[in-house]
Amino acid sequence: MFKLSVKKCFRVPGLFLVVGAMLHPQRFANAFLVVPVFAETATERGASAESQSLFQPSAVLDSPKRSWGNIAESLAREPEFSSLISAFNFAEATAILEGGGGKLTVFAPTNTAFQKNSAAYNKLLQPQNKDKLIRVLKYHIVRGEITQGKVDGGEVETVEGSLVKIKASSEGVIIGDRAKGIQPSIETSNGVIVRIDNLLLPPNLEL
C-alpha cells in the first residue's frame, strides 16, 4: 500500500498539483500527484470574477499569506503592522476588528505608510484626538470582501460611514486615490488584510 502525506497544493492552469511524501518501503522518497481540474466556461469565469474577492491569498495551502488566526491576531504577528496595532491599542478599538461576527476587509497601512504621514500620525496619537483616530481606523475597514463588482461601482462604504474610492489600474488596486494595495494579501478567519502603502484619511477630518 502507498501512503501519501500531503505537504503542499498548487493550482496551475488545468491542474491541481499536490506535492507530497510518498511512503513505501525503500522505494520512493517524494512524489507528485497531479489531479486534472475541469476548465470553467467563459460564463462561469465571468460570474466567478464578479463574486470573488480581488485580494486572494496564495494558492499554496501552507503559505504564510494564509493565517489561521483572526484579523487582530494576524496583524499583531506581522512586524510591518506594529504602528497600526499601536494605533488600535491607543484608541482602545481592537474590538472593531472582530466585525460583529461578519467578514471584514482591512486596508492595513504598513509602518512605511505611517512614516510617510508621521505628522498626522503623531497628532492622532494625542489624547485629545482619540475620537479622530478611531474615525481614521474605521475608515480603513470595509464589511465583507472587495469584489470586482464593488470596484466597478467606484466606491465602497467603510465602517466609519463614509465612502472611499476604489479602482483597478495597471499598477493594481488603488484605494482613496492615494494608497495602493500591496500583494500578497492575508486571509484570516474573519476576513482579509490588504497591505496598503499610504494612510487613508476620511473626508472633512481636521487635525
C-alpha positions in Angstrom: 0.0 0.0 0.0 1.1 3.6 -0.7 0.6 6.2 1.9 0.6 9.8 0.8 1.3 12.6 3.2 0.3 15.9 1.5 2.7 18.7 2.0 1.7 21.4 -0.5 -1.0 22.0 -3.0 -0.6 24.2 -6.1 -3.3 25.3 -8.6 -2.0 25.7 -12.1 -4.0 26.1 -15.3 -5.9 22.9 -15.8 -4.3 21.0 -13.0 -4.2 20.7 -9.2 -0.7 19.7 -8.2 -0.1 18.1 -4.9 3.5 17.8 -3.6 3.6 15.0 -1.0 5.9 12.5 0.6 5.0 9.0 -0.8 5.9 6.5 1.8 6.8 3.0 0.6 9.5 0.6 1.9 12.8 1.6 0.3 11.2 2.8 -3.0 10.0 6.4 -3.0 11.0 9.5 -1.1 8.9 12.2 -2.7 6.3 12.2 -5.4 3.9 14.5 -7.2 0.2 13.7 -7.5 -1.4 15.5 -10.5 -5.2 15.8 -10.5 -7.0 17.3 -13.5 -9.3 20.2 -12.9 -12.2 20.8 -15.3 -11.9 24.1 -17.0 -14.6 26.8 -16.4 -16.7 28.1 -19.2 -16.4 31.8 -20.1 -19.8 32.4 -18.4 -18.6 30.7 -15.2 -15.4 32.6 -15.2 -17.3 35.9 -15.5 -19.7 35.1 -12.7 -16.8 33.9 -10.5 -14.8 37.1 -11.1 -17.8 39.2 -10.1 -18.3 37.5 -6.8 -14.8 36.5 -5.7 -12.5 38.7 -3.6 -9.8 40.6 -5.6 -7.4 40.0 -2.7 -7.0 36.2 -2.9 -4.1 34.8 -0.9 -1.5 32.5 -2.4 -2.8 29.1 -3.7 -0.1 27.4 -1.6 -2.1 26.0 1.3 0.7 26.3 3.9 1.8 29.7 2.7 2.4 32.3 5.5 0.0 34.5 3.5 -2.8 32.4 4.9 -3.4 33.0 8.6 -5.5 30.7 10.8 -6.0 33.5 13.4 -8.4 36.4 13.3 -7.6 39.8 11.9 -6.3 41.3 15.2 -4.1 38.3 15.9 -2.7 38.2 12.3 -1.9 41.9 12.4 -0.1 41.5 15.7 2.1 38.7 14.3 3.3 40.8 11.4 6.1 43.3 12.4 5.3 45.6 9.4 1.9 46.4 11.1 3.3 47.4 14.5 2.4 51.1 14.1 -1.2 50.1 13.1 -1.5 47.8 16.1 -0.2 50.6 18.4 -2.9 52.9 17.0 -5.7 50.4 17.7 -4.4 49.8 21.2 -4.0 53.5 21.9 -7.6 54.1 20.7 -8.8 51.0 22.7 -10.5 50.0 19.4 -9.3 46.5 18.7 -12.9 45.2 19.1 -13.7 46.9 15.8 -11.5 44.2 14.1 -13.9 41.5 15.3 -16.5 42.6 12.8 -19.5 41.6 14.9 -19.3 38.1 13.6 -19.1 39.1 9.9 -16.2 39.2 7.4 -14.1 42.3 7.0 -11.6 43.7 4.6 -9.0 45.8 6.4 -6.8 48.1 4.4 -3.8 47.9 6.6 -1.1 50.7 6.3 2.4 49.3 6.8 4.9 51.0 9.1 6.3 52.7 6.0 2.9 54.2 5.2 2.7 55.7 8.7 6.3 57.1 8.3 5.1 58.9 5.2 2.4 60.5 7.3 4.3 60.9 10.5 3.0 64.4 11.3 -0.6 63.3 11.0 0.1 60.1 12.9 1.7 61.9 15.8 -1.3 64.3 16.1 -3.7 61.3 16.0 -1.9 59.8 18.9 -2.5 62.8 21.1 -5.2 62.1 23.8 -7.5 64.9 22.7 -7.6 63.4 19.2 -8.7 59.9 20.2 -12.1 60.2 18.6 -10.5 61.3 15.3 -8.1 58.4 15.5 -11.0 56.0 15.8 -12.6 57.6 12.7 -9.4 57.1 10.8 -9.1 53.5 11.8 -12.7 52.7 10.9 -12.1 54.4 7.5 -9.7 51.6 6.7 -12.3 48.8 7.2 -15.0 47.6 4.9 -17.6 45.0 5.7 -17.4 41.9 3.5 -15.0 41.2 0.7 -13.9 43.6 -2.1 -15.2 42.0 -5.3 -14.9 43.1 -8.9 -18.5 44.2 -8.8 -17.7 46.6 -6.0 -14.7 48.0 -7.8 -16.8 48.6 -10.9 -19.1 50.8 -8.6 -16.1 53.0 -8.0 -16.7 53.4 -4.2 -17.2 51.2 -1.1 -18.7 52.1 2.2 -16.4 52.0 5.2 -17.2 51.1 8.8 -16.6 54.8 9.6 -19.7 55.5 7.4 -18.0 57.5 4.6 -17.4 56.1 1.1 -13.8 55.5 -0.1 -12.9 55.4 -3.8 -11.5 52.2 -5.2 -10.4 51.4 -8.7 -8.3 48.8 -10.6 -5.4 50.1 -12.7 -2.3 48.8 -14.4 -0.5 49.3 -11.1 -3.0 47.3 -9.1 -5.9 48.3 -6.9 -5.9 52.0 -5.8 -7.8 53.0 -2.7 -8.8 56.5 -1.9 -6.7 58.0 -4.8 -3.6 57.8 -2.6 -3.0 54.2 -1.5 -2.1 51.1 -3.5 -2.9 47.6 -2.4 0.3 45.5 -2.0 0.2 41.8 -2.7 0.1 39.3 -1.2 -3.0 39.9 1.0 -3.5 37.9 4.1 -6.6 35.7 4.6 -7.7 35.3 8.2 -10.6 33.6 10.0 -12.8 36.7 9.9 -11.7 38.4 6.7 -8.9 39.7 4.6 -6.0 42.0 5.4 -4.8 44.1 2.4 -1.4 45.8 2.8 -1.5 49.5 1.6 1.3 51.9 1.1 -0.3 55.0 2.4 -2.6 56.2 5.1 -6.3 56.9 4.3 -8.0 59.9 5.8 -11.8 60.3 5.9 -13.4 63.4 4.4 -13.7 66.5 6.5 -11.1 65.4 9.0 -9.4 68.3 10.7 -6.1 67.8 12.5 
